[in-house]
């Protein structure tokens, strides 16, 4: 039997935010067994902390959705680091996490954690009209003050700027995935230093909170001139209200010369469950 913890991430109360399963002691399990456990939990992600294989790392993290492995993600990075701290395996403060994407700094605090993103990348600019149509929205719902397109800082996402009120009406349509570059399509309404977003996965489904999308959002906001071209910025990202799991994501962005040079994402973590799960045959 393996022990596991379930935590809610990007929230200060249980049964909100995005749930994550962290499974311990999986060093000897095969890829198929890890995938079977993630499929059994059925959460957006299940995390497996393992001994590091690279110099400088405090631990290695493998991340699985119910159907595949991810090279990098924000939610499991924050949640796992916090769980390891509560188990006495990490201290409060800076640590280094190893994933398929490489080494990333995590800062663990008593109520949550913060993750440094990968190298910021700005992808293609995209026509907003087909993206809006893919979500059942009208061209009049699109915010003309910024151009749609792709950005990432560990994982790529497609961003569509929309007017206030349009996000709640978004519904993926037939052929939706054909218009998405990266892991998902993110309609975003940005005003007054706060972003209201949703994240529709290209593979289907909607996230209650998406750390990797928030990291990419910081890159996109600077590139589109929605954040000042120089300095340190803090953005509150609201997500999950539409699926009954309100989430608050803390986004920190460093901009130099109109380019995002460093992005970090943070949030609170709340324990929900602890138990045992069988090892798949």
Protein Blocks (a to p, Z undefined) as FASTA:
>chain_A
ZZdddddehiabehiajdddddehilmpcfklmmmmmmmnopabdcdddddfbehiabdc
ddddfkbccfbdfklmmmmmmmmmmnopacedjdddddfklccdddddfklccddddddd
ddddddfklmmmmnopafklpcfkbccddddehiacddddddehjlmmgccdehklmmpg
cjbdcddddeehiacdddddfkgpjdfbdfklmmmmmmmmmmnopacfbdcddddddehj
lnopacddddddddeehiafbdcdddddddfbdcdddddZZ
